[in-house]
């Protein structure tokens, strides 16, 4: 499910099988370090050691059944972990350059990352925002932004790259997970923007380096705004 579905946070319980086990959760952390995890379990004398082990593995937050798991508290904890997900990290980088867009268009771009459609297009983005395609394109033109197609592709490639840095994903997994449909489509976009294959991208660039390339190419005011 993690490899193929748009899952952005995992809620895990080391006692789910009936006995206290951390091995499977630790393995998930090794394979998918970009996937935030929230431990949700019972508070018992023997749970402290398991939670310490999970903390060392990178699970940073725990909620305890019947102690601090009121609906609002649980929702806040999940939201806090979601904000560490790969898609949220990409959106946080692009957000300052898209703030002037109507809220409906920003939500449509976010939805394309959080819950990717089958090969999302400018038309599906416009439909999600309840406007026509030409109106969508005019908003980007008016704000001197790259075309919505380019922004959509760049955002999805930055997301794809962050997933490719995880050893648990294959290139095919990422293509399917992000709605590219075919590995060939993902490979072509990667070559167009980075001049690399997807395999080269995952071993050649850090997330920060890939982000810098996209910002320099499509948002040339990024460095000035940051300085």
Buried (B, 14 or more C-beta within 10 A) or exposed (E): EBBEEBEBBBBBBBBEEEEBBBEEBBEBBEBBBBBBBBBBBBBEEEBEEBBEBBEEBBBBBBBBEEEEBEEEEBEEBBEBBBEBBBBBBBBEBBEEBBEEBEEBBBBBBBBBBBEBBEEBBBEBBBBBBEBEBEEBBEBBEEEEBBBBBBBBBBBBBBBBBBBBBBEBBEBBBBBBBBBBEEBEEBBEBBBEBBEBBBEEBBEEBEBEEBBBBBBEBBBEEBEEEEE
